[in-house]
Structures are given as structure tokens and as C-alpha cells.
Amino acid sequence: MNGKMMLKLKQNVSNYKLFENIRKKHLTNKGNALENNLDILDDAECVKIDWPKENKKPYVGLVKDFFHSPFTPWITYWPKYQRYLEHNNIPYEFFNIYSSNWIEKSKKFDIIIWHTEGEPAAQWNAKTKIYLLEKHLGKQCHPTFGEIWFYEDKIRQYYLFKINNIPAVDTFITNEREESFGFIKSTNYPIVSKIATGSGSYGVELITNKRMARKYIDKVFGSGRGTYWTYLKQKNYVYFQEFVSNALYDLRIIIIGNRYFGYFRHRTKNDFRASGSGILEKTAIPKEALLLAKEVKEKLEATTLAVDVIKSEDQGEYKVIEASIFVQVDTAEQLKVDDIAGYYEYCDGEFTFKPGKYWIQELSLNEVMINWIRNSKK
């Protein structure tokens, strides 16, 4: 193994150990850090729903997510869900979906609320159980199986973009070795390589020439290429994306019902990736970008969707990079215009800014309840 390969392996192992150490520490504490940092929840308006008297309220099973929180407990989702349920007097109890008797426990609930973790093993667990909950146990879930099917899977997302004629950044995906070699002979460099499951710029690399691409393909279609998930290799697929030149930022737009939030993510000086940089700018969002995000949400039929778009100064139009049903949120201010927190409301082809501070988790759960009311009237 040469020096570069050894360095890459050490980086992969180091990244995953960091994730695991955070996870283990937080699970050991069982959320104690979170319990002591709930003041930030009140830094937002409560989301209230006008519940019809003739409609019975559902019994909610609330799954606690612990993955994010030993150092930043306010990122965790379940306290926002809990606050919404309590303010609206909706009955609930915490549901341990990880236990061996989860099927028996699930039977008492009408709706299951679960902020699922993003890593591949966790997604396998979530997709398995949400499918069974919806298709065989008759439960309503948030997220739905249709939403969780494409969550944290860039390949599935791109197929949906293509089928629905959504303008996305040019992407080449194949499970064939020879087709991969044919592509790298004719493409323009650099190109961006991604693994199917990865967030915050992890698993995203820049391939600058044909020789580098050939080595990459040989590894992927050979023994497999290591990822920062040390238990998972990239095997028998490539995901090559056009490198969008002259784009110093990308734009994340979060849509919940008729509310639109978002912010710009800028690149660091020596990195081509904006996602994961931590350099955010919350200011007015162009209408063109908002309309594109609206199209994506409608075609993917998601309750809540964060759409990442990018615009090249050369091409002059926004294109979709990827989408997510969950995003890391550490503040109730996911949009600011003239330094005022709020959101855009869409009506008759126009987006109107309205001030206010809200947790997007509460707004998402409100949409779930609106759907529950609507379906119970049928």
C-alpha cells in the first residue's frame, strides 16, 4: 500500500471513529446533555393547529433520536416534536423502535414520528421498519416509506429527478465497468465523484484527470473502494457529477407546506465543496431558485423537503444537486431577509416574506396532523 492510499485509509477510519465516539458518548448519557439544554426551544413561536371537534386526535409514538447531540444537543429533533404535541394536547408516548418487541409496541399507536439517522446501517433499519409499519401494520409514519426510500441515497434521488424531468446537475451513474471506462474517455475534467450515502461533503471527491478516474473505476469494480463508513465499500457503481464552474456557493431551500426557508452555503478558500463548509449566509432568496425547489417538492411528494441547488455564472440557470427530508437545524432562524427572521409564503405565483421564528420540526409535524385530519374526513 503506497503512502497516499495509507493516508486515505487513515482519514476514513478517523472520520468514522469520530462519528462512533460521538454516538457512543451520547447514547451512554441517554440524553442527559439534551435534558439540560432545552431553553433554546422557547426561542421560537409555538405552532398551533385548529383541531376540528369532530375529529379524534391520534395517539402518537415518538421515537427519540440521540445521534447528533453530545456537543450540540439543540440539533436533536424529538424535543421540538414533543413541544408541538404538548402545546396542541395531542396524546403521545415515547416509542423504542429499536427493541426486539417493537412490533407489539407499535400496535397502540396511530402515527409514528421518527427522525432517522443518516448512516447506511441506520437507513436499512428505518426503511425496513417503516415499510412494515405502513404496509402491514396500517400505521401512518413520518417520514413515509416513499420519503425514506430516497433519503440519504443520491442514486435513487437522481433517478427520480430524471424520471420527473427535474433540471439537475449533469450526472453519470452506471453499474457497468466498461461503460464507466467509456465515459471517462470522453468527459471533461474535473468531475465530481460521490458515494450513494454521505452528507456534509463526506464521500465527495474531485477527479481531475483520466488516469485518476481509471484507478477509481478499477478499485470500485474490483475489490471495492473504502468509504468513510468503514463497514461499507463503494462496490460496482460509479456516481460522477459535472463540476459546476464559477459557482462560489450553493443554496439550500427548505419547504414545509406553503412555507419556504433557506440560506446560501459558501465554499472555503481551498475547497470546491460548499456543503459542510459551515459558511452560511441568510438573506433574500431568488424567486427562480424558490420555484425550482417548489417543483422538486411537488414531484417528489414529500411533506418536508430541503432542496440543494447551484447556479453557474457560465450557464446562468439553477440546477438541483440533491434533496433531503431531514436537515441539521440548530436555530429557529432558517431564513433572514434584511436581518429579520421569517419565511416566504407562496400564493398565486408570488413569494411573500413574513416575519417569525419557527422550528421546522414543529411545522413538519403540523403538516402531518393536517394530513391526518384531511384523511379522517374521507
C-alpha positions in Angstrom: 0.0 0.0 0.0 1.5 3.3 -1.0 1.7 6.5 1.1 -1.4 8.2 -0.5 -3.5 5.1 0.0 -2.4 4.7 3.6 -3.2 8.4 4.3 -6.7 8.0 2.7 -7.4 4.8 4.8 -6.4 6.6 8.0 -8.6 9.5 7.1 -11.6 7.2 6.5 -11.0 5.4 9.8 -10.6 8.6 11.7 -13.8 10.1 10.3 -15.9 7.1 11.2 -14.3 6.8 14.7 -15.3 10.4 15.3 -18.9 9.6 14.4 -18.9 6.5 16.6 -17.3 8.2 19.6 -20.0 11.0 19.4 -22.7 8.4 19.1 -21.5 6.1 21.9 -20.9 9.0 24.3 -24.4 10.4 23.7 -26.1 7.0 24.0 -24.3 6.4 27.3 -25.6 9.7 28.6 -29.1 8.8 27.4 -29.8 12.3 26.5 -28.8 14.0 29.8 -27.0 16.7 27.9 -30.1 17.4 26.0 -32.3 17.5 29.0 -30.2 20.3 30.4 -30.3 22.4 27.3 -33.9 22.9 26.4 -34.1 26.6 27.0 -33.3 27.2 23.3 -36.7 25.5 22.4 -38.5 28.6 23.6 -36.6 30.8 21.2 -39.4 30.3 18.6 -43.1 30.7 18.3 -45.3 27.7 19.1 -47.0 26.2 16.1 -50.7 25.7 16.9 -53.3 23.8 14.9 -57.1 24.4 15.0 -58.3 20.9 15.6 -61.9 20.1 14.5 -64.1 19.0 17.4 -65.5 16.1 15.3 -62.0 14.6 14.7 -60.4 12.4 17.3 -56.8 13.1 17.9 -54.3 10.3 17.0 -52.1 8.6 19.6 -48.5 9.3 18.6 -45.4 7.1 19.1 -42.4 9.4 19.3 -39.0 7.9 18.7 -36.1 9.7 20.4 -33.1 10.5 18.2 -29.8 10.8 20.0 -27.2 10.7 17.3 -26.4 14.4 17.0 -26.2 15.7 20.5 -23.3 15.3 22.9 -21.9 18.7 22.0 -24.9 20.3 20.2 -28.0 18.9 22.0 -30.2 21.6 20.4 -29.9 19.9 17.0 -31.9 16.8 18.1 -35.4 16.6 16.7 -37.6 14.9 19.3 -37.8 17.9 21.8 -39.3 20.0 19.0 -41.8 17.3 18.2 -42.6 16.9 21.8 -43.2 20.6 22.3 -45.6 20.7 19.4 -47.5 17.6 20.7 -47.8 19.1 24.2 -48.8 22.6 23.1 -51.6 21.0 21.0 -52.7 18.5 23.6 -52.1 15.6 21.2 -51.6 12.3 23.2 -48.2 10.6 22.8 -45.6 8.4 24.5 -42.0 7.6 23.6 -41.6 4.6 21.4 -38.4 2.5 21.5 -38.4 1.2 17.9 -35.0 -0.3 18.3 -36.1 -3.0 20.8 -36.9 -6.6 19.9 -40.6 -6.2 20.7 -41.1 -3.1 18.6 -43.9 -4.7 16.5 -46.0 -5.4 19.6 -45.4 -1.9 21.0 -46.3 -0.2 17.7 -49.8 -1.6 17.7 -51.1 1.0 20.2 -50.1 4.0 18.1 -51.9 5.7 15.2 -48.8 7.7 14.0 -45.1 7.0 14.4 -42.8 10.0 14.3 -39.1 9.1 13.8 -36.1 11.3 12.8 -34.0 8.6 11.4 -30.2 8.6 11.4 -28.4 9.1 8.1 -25.8 6.3 8.1 -26.3 3.3 5.9 -26.9 0.7 8.6 -29.5 3.0 10.3 -31.2 3.6 7.0 -31.5 -0.1 6.4 -33.2 -0.4 9.8 -35.5 2.6 9.2 -36.6 1.6 5.7 -37.3 -2.0 6.8 -39.5 -1.0 9.8 -41.3 2.0 8.2 -42.3 -0.3 5.2 -43.7 -2.9 7.7 -45.4 -0.2 9.8 -47.2 1.3 6.8 -47.8 -1.7 4.5 -48.6 -4.4 7.1 -49.5 -2.7 10.3 -51.6 0.1 8.9 -49.7 2.9 10.7 -49.1 6.4 9.4 -45.4 7.3 9.6 -43.4 10.5 9.4 -41.4 10.1 7.3 -43.4 7.9 5.0 -41.8 5.0 3.2 -42.0 6.9 -0.1 -39.9 9.7 1.6 -37.4 7.4 3.4 -36.9 5.4 0.2 -34.8 8.2 -1.3 -33.5 9.8 1.9 -29.7 9.7 2.0 -29.5 7.9 -1.3 -28.1 10.1 -4.1 -28.6 7.5 -6.7 -32.3 7.0 -6.0 -32.7 10.7 -5.9 -31.1 11.3 -9.3 -33.3 8.6 -10.9 -36.4 10.4 -9.5 -35.1 13.7 -10.9 -34.6 12.1 -14.3 -38.0 10.4 -14.4 -39.7 13.7 -13.4 -37.8 15.9 -15.8 -36.3 18.0 -12.9 -33.3 20.1 -14.1 -30.4 18.6 -12.2 -26.7 18.9 -12.4 -25.5 16.5 -15.2 -24.8 13.1 -13.6 -23.5 9.8 -14.9 -24.4 6.7 -12.9 -23.7 3.1 -14.0 -23.2 -0.4 -12.6 -21.1 -1.4 -15.6 -17.3 -1.3 -15.6 -16.9 -0.9 -19.4 -19.5 1.8 -19.7 -17.6 3.7 -16.9 -14.3 3.5 -18.9 -16.1 4.8 -22.0 -17.5 7.7 -20.0 -14.1 8.8 -18.7 -12.6 8.8 -22.1 -15.0 11.5 -23.4 -15.9 13.6 -20.4 -14.4 17.0 -19.5 -12.4 17.2 -16.3 -12.6 17.8 -13.5 -15.6 15.7 -12.4 -17.1 15.2 -9.0 -17.4 11.7 -7.6 -19.8 10.8 -4.9 -20.8 7.8 -2.9 -24.5 6.9 -2.6 -24.9 7.7 1.1 -23.0 10.7 2.6 -23.7 14.1 3.9 -21.8 17.3 4.7 -19.4 16.8 1.8 -18.2 13.4 3.2 -17.7 11.0 0.3 -17.4 13.8 -2.2 -14.2 14.0 -4.2 -12.8 15.8 -7.2 -11.3 13.7 -10.0 -9.0 15.8 -12.1 -7.8 13.6 -14.9 -8.4 10.3 -16.8 -5.6 8.4 -15.0 -7.1 9.2 -11.7 -10.6 8.2 -12.9 -9.3 4.9 -14.3 -7.7 4.0 -10.9 -11.0 4.9 -9.2 -13.1 2.6 -11.5 -10.6 -0.3 -11.2 -11.0 -0.2 -7.4 -14.8 0.2 -7.4 -15.3 -2.7 -9.8 -12.6 -4.8 -8.3 -12.4 -5.4 -4.5 -14.4 -2.3 -3.8 -13.4 1.2 -2.6 -13.3 2.1 1.0 -15.6 4.9 2.3 -15.7 6.9 5.5 -18.3 4.3 6.6 -15.6 1.7 7.5 -18.1 -1.2 7.3 -19.2 -0.2 3.8 -17.4 -0.2 0.4 -18.4 1.5 -2.8 -18.8 -1.5 -5.0 -20.0 -1.9 -8.6 -21.3 1.6 -9.2 -20.0 5.0 -10.0 -21.6 8.3 -9.5 -19.9 11.0 -11.5 -21.3 14.6 -11.5 -20.4 17.6 -13.6 -18.2 20.0 -11.8 -20.1 23.3 -11.9 -17.6 26.0 -12.6 -17.7 29.6 -11.4 -20.1 28.7 -8.6 -18.9 30.1 -5.2 -21.9 28.8 -3.3 -24.9 26.5 -3.3 -28.3 27.3 -2.0 -30.4 25.2 0.4 -34.2 25.8 0.3 -36.4 24.1 2.9 -40.1 23.7 2.1 -42.8 22.8 4.6 -46.3 23.1 3.4 -46.6 26.6 2.0 -43.6 28.0 3.9 -40.2 28.4 2.3 -36.9 28.9 4.2 -33.3 28.8 3.1 -29.8 30.1 3.0 -26.6 30.3 0.9 -23.6 28.0 1.7 -20.3 29.4 0.6 -17.1 27.5 -0.2 -14.0 27.7 1.8 -11.0 29.2 0.0 -9.3 25.9 -1.0 -12.3 23.6 -1.3 -14.7 23.1 -4.2 -17.5 21.9 -1.8 -19.9 24.3 -0.2 -21.9 21.7 1.7 -20.3 21.1 5.1 -18.2 24.3 5.0 -20.3 25.9 7.8 -20.1 29.3 6.0 -23.8 30.3 5.8 -25.4 33.5 4.6 -29.1 34.0 5.4 -30.5 36.6 3.1 -33.2 37.0 0.4 -33.5 34.0 -2.0 -34.1 34.5 -5.8 -37.6 33.6 -7.0 -36.1 31.4 -9.7 -34.5 29.2 -7.1 -37.7 29.1 -5.0 -39.8 28.0 -8.0 -37.3 25.2 -8.8 -37.4 23.9 -5.3 -41.2 24.0 -5.3 -41.2 21.9 -8.4 -39.0 19.3 -6.8 -41.1 19.0 -3.7 -44.3 18.6 -5.6 -42.9 15.9 -7.9 -41.2 14.0 -5.0 -44.4 14.3 -2.9 -42.6 15.0 0.3 -44.1 16.5 3.5 -40.9 18.4 4.1 -38.0 18.8 1.7 -34.7 20.5 1.6 -33.5 21.1 -2.0 -29.9 22.0 -2.7 -29.4 24.0 -5.9 -26.5 25.5 -7.6 -26.0 28.1 -10.3 -23.0 28.5 -12.6 -22.3 32.0 -13.8 -21.4 30.4 -17.2 -24.7 28.5 -17.6 -26.9 31.1 -15.9 -29.6 28.8 -14.5 -30.2 26.9 -11.3 -29.9 23.2 -11.2 -30.7 20.7 -8.5 -27.8 18.9 -6.7 -29.7 16.7 -4.3 -32.6 16.8 -1.8 -33.2 15.7 1.8 -36.2 15.1 4.0 -34.2 15.9 7.2 -31.6 18.7 7.7 -29.4 19.6 10.6 -31.1 22.6 12.3 -29.5 24.4 15.2 -31.6 27.5 15.2 -35.2 28.6 14.7 -34.0 31.2 12.1 -33.7 29.3 8.8 -34.3 32.4 6.7 -33.5 36.0 7.2 -34.3 39.0 5.0 -32.9 42.3 5.9 -31.7 40.6 9.1 -35.3 39.7 10.1 -36.1 36.0 10.7 -39.1 34.7 8.8 -40.2 32.7 5.8 -41.7 33.1 2.3 -45.3 32.2 1.7 -46.3 31.2 -1.8 -49.6 32.4 -3.3 -50.7 32.8 -6.9 -47.2 32.7 -8.3 -45.6 35.0 -5.8 -43.5 34.6 -2.7 -44.2 37.0 0.2 -41.9 37.3 3.1 -43.4 37.1 6.5 -41.5 37.5 9.8 -41.4 34.9 12.5 -39.2 32.3 14.2 -40.3 28.7 14.0 -38.7 25.3 14.5 -39.1 23.5 11.2 -39.7 20.2 13.0 -42.9 21.7 14.6 -44.0 22.9 11.2 -43.4 19.5 9.7 -45.4 17.7 12.4 -48.2 20.3 11.8 -48.4 19.2 8.2 -48.6 15.5 9.3 -51.5 16.4 11.6 -53.2 18.4 8.8 -53.0 15.3 6.6 -54.4 13.2 9.4 -57.4 15.4 9.7 -57.9 15.5 5.9 -57.7 11.7 5.6 -60.0 11.1 8.6 -62.7 13.1 6.8 -62.8 10.9 3.8 
